[in-house]
């Protein structure tokens, strides 16, 4: 089941994200977030009238989430968003990323969003495959732009247009 985020999802969302902070290059954050930090992030996204979706399995366990965030605060960028998906680390091969992005993109189309952008720490073949599955193409590659776990990390950006005029 995929639905909009609710207050009772925030503990699980925080747990999922903190795993990526502590164990991967996927996010460049280095300090764990508190549940309150995550709540504030969710409230800010919702205040921008953008979707934050949660996936729950048949046991009602949160297995992932996806959201859209403003690409840039300047007014002319208001039809462009950055999309993000995070999955509980043990369920990556069950199609939840596809299910979350399918619904997220549908909601963004209905809001008149024009451009989707996805930033990916490289290498990350699974994330690249997911983004390209939705028609995103690589438009940028920044070499050694992040430094985490004593290693330089590249970042690529993927983009697609969903409401073409």
N, C-alpha and C positions, 0 to 999 in steps of 0.2 A: 504494500500500500504506500502510495506517495501522496503527501498532503503538505499544506503550509506548516511551517514550524510552529510549535506550541511551547509554552513555558516549561512543561515537563520533559521536553526533549533536550534542554540545554546542557544538563549534566553529561548525557551521552555524547552530544556534539563536541563538548569540551574535551572529553576523554579521547575521542577519535582524533581531533586536531592535535592534542598534546602528544600523541604517539608520533605524528609526523614531525613535530618540532624537535622532539628528543632523539629521533632515530633516523631521520632522512634529510636529504637536501631539497625535498619537494617544496617546503616552505623555508624562507630565509629567516624566519623568526628563530630566536635561540632560547628564549625564556618561556616556560609554560604559562598558559593563560589560566586565570581563575574563571569560575563559572560566571561571576559578575562581569569580568572583561568580555566574555563571549556574549552575555546578555546584552551589553551595551552595543556590541557590533551588530547584533541582530536587530535591535531597535533602530539603529542608524540606517541600516539597509531598508527596513520597512518604512522609515520616515521618508525615504526617497522614492517610495511607492514601487520598490523593486521586489521580486519574489525571492523567498528563501524556502526551499522545499526539503522535506525529510522523507527518507525511505525507511519503512518498518517492515520486517519480515512477518511470517505467519505467527511467530511467537510475540509479536509487538515489540521486538527489539529494534532499536535504531541501528541500521546497518550503513547509513550514509546520508549525505546531504549535499545540496547544490544551491548556489545562489548567484545572483548578478549584482555587480557593484558598479557605481559610476566609474567610467574610464578616467574622467578628468572633471574637475569642478567648474571649468569654464562653460558658459552657456551653450556655445556652439557644439559642444560634445554631448549634449543631452540625449541624443539618439544612439549613442555608442555605450556599450557596457562591457565589462570584463566578467567572464563566466568562470565559475570554479566548482569543482566537485571533489569531495573527499569521501572515501569509503573505509569502513572498518577493515583493518588489514587482513582479516581472514576470509573475506567474501569477495575478493576482487574478480573472480572468474564467473560470477553468477549473473552478470548482465545488469547490475544495479546502476552502474555509471551510465549506461545507455538509457535505461528507464528514467533516471533522474534528468539527464540532459534533454530527452525527448519532451518531457513535460515542461521543463524550464524554458526551452526554446519556444514551445507553443505559447506559453504565457507572455514571453517577451515579444513575439510577433503580434499578439493581441494588444500589447501596449504601444505598438508603433515603433519599437526599437529597430534600428536600421543595421547596425554593425555589432558583431560579437567578436570579442578578443579574448584569447586564452594564452596566458603566460605559462611556460613549462620549463622547469629546471631540467637541464640535460646532463646525461642521457635519461630518457624516460619513454621507452618504446610503447608501453601500454597507454600512457596519456596521449602520446602523439596519435596512436591508432584511434583512440576514442574521439579526439577532436577532428581528425580527418574523416571519420565515419559520418560526421555531421557537415561535411563540405568545407571545413576550415583548411586553409592553406598557410604554409609558413610564409610570413612576411618580414621577419627580422630574426637575427641571431646575434646576441651580444656575448662576446667572449669574456670569460673570467670576470663577470660582473658581480658575483656574490662570493663571499668567503665564509665557509662553514666547515666545522670539523677539520680545521687546518688544511683545507683544500679549496682551490678556486673552482667555481661552478659557472658554466655557461647557462644562458636563458634564451629560449626561442619564443617568438610570439606567432600565434596562429590567428587567422581572422576569416570571417565570412560575412556576407551581407544577407540578411534574412527578409527584409522588406525593401526590395529594389523598386526604384521609381523610374 
